[in-house]
Amino acid sequence: MNITGTIDRPLTHDPQKQAPMKPSTSEPRGSATPDFTTTGANDSRQNRTREMHLMPEAMARAHMRELLHTAEQERPAARLVTARRMQRRAERASMRARRALAMAVMQA
């Protein structure tokens, strides 16, 4: 038994599988309202997939921005550590020079 669907009870609810509506011959051409297009829905769906594809890139950018921010915060501390190390080295060199000068004066 081959049952065709009606408007109230279509054979399938999938619009791709439904038969296309044919224009009526009794109505004058162009009197009906234009077909409804779903370009807006397709565009938003396309944008959503584009956003989904670009999401890892955005996450990587955010991660790199966070790393740069952390590095910028740590940079003054690293400079301070380096400056203190250089100061201690300079003090040791000064003490060696003073000792050497004292030894030279004592021997003369």
Secondary structure as UniProt FT lines:
FT   TURN            15..17
FT   TURN            29..30
FT   HELIX           39..107
//
